[in-house]
Amino acid sequence: MTDTGIVTDEAWEALAGVRLLALESNHDERMLEKGPYPYVIKQRIASERGHLSNAQAAEALARLAHPDLRAVTAMHVSQENNTYRKPRETLEAVIAERDLPTQVSVAFQNRLVTLG
């Protein structure tokens, strides 16, 4: 799930119980705030019509995590307003807190990714 500033009721329903989850983790909120984009673009990215932040992705994962979730991958990671380390650590913390055997990975902008 990418290019969404919120997780809709329809998305919660569709994603419940999945074994492989690709979840947008576009930006670090602090990096976006201090980053190079014009204010109007920052506002759009952070809006309900923008992109999920690392924190929002972690909140979504916390709600969607279950013992049969094999893998979660952070997708659509901004090269200007994030690092590849931040979403991995944020999602790994959710998985560790629940003591799940779920593999966590991050999809790079210009590389193929394999899930599960």
N, C-alpha and C positions, 0 to 999 in steps of 0.2 A: 504494500500500500504506500503510494507516494503522492506528492502534489496535493496534500490536504493539510489544512491548518487545524483541523479537528478530526476526531474519530466519530463518525455518525452512528446512529443506532443501527443502520443497515450494515455498516462495516463491522460493528461489534458482533452482530448476528452471524455474518458471513465468516468471520475469523475465529469464532468460538470453536475450540477443539481441533484446530489445524495442527498438523505435525511439523510443517515447515512454514516459517513466517518470515516474510521480507517486509521490513518496517522502516519507513522513512525516519531518518535521524539527521535532519538537514543541517541544523546549526546549533552552536553553543550560544545561549542568550547573551552572555557578556561579550563574546567576540562579535556578534552581530551588532550590538549596541555601539561598540567602539570601532567597528570595521569601516571599510572604505565606501560603502554604498551610500547614496543620497538618502536622506531621512524618509522620503516617500516610499522608497523601495524597502527600506528596513521595516517600515510600518506594514507594508503588504506582506512581507515574508513572515512577520510575527502574527499576522491576523488569522482569522478563521478561514480565509481564502488563500493562505500562504503555504507554509511548510511546518511540519512538526519539528520541534527542537529536540535536543538530546533528552531533556527532562520530560517532555511530553511522550517521547518514544518509550522511556523507562516506565512512565505511568501506564501507558497502553500495554506494555509487556507484563507489568505486574498484574493487570486484569486478565490478560490472555494466557499467562503461563499455567501449565498443567504438567503432570508427570509424563505424558506421552509426547510433549513438544520436543522434537529431536534437534531442531536447529532454528536459530533466529539470525537474520542478517540485517545489519543497518544499511539502508539504501539512500541514494540521493544525498550523499554527504557533500556539503559545500566545501570547496577548496579555499574560499576566502574567509568563511565565518565558522570554521570548524577544523578539527584535525581528525585523522583516522583513529587516533588513540582514544579520544574523548567518548565517542559513541560506544566503542567496544567496552571501555571500563564501566560506563554507565549501565549498559545492558548486562554485563557480567555481574555487576553488583546485585541486580534483581534476581538473576539466576542463582547466585551463591546464597542470597538471603533465603531462598526457597529450597535450597539444597537439591536442585534438579540436575539431571545429567545432560542438559541441553547445551549443544555446541553454539558458541557465539562467534560471528564473523562480521567483517565490514567489507562491503563492496566498494572497490576503488573505481574512480571515474572511468578509467581507460583500460580496465582489466576484466576478464571473465571471472565469474564467481560460481562456485559449485556449492549447493546446499546439501546438508545431511550426508 
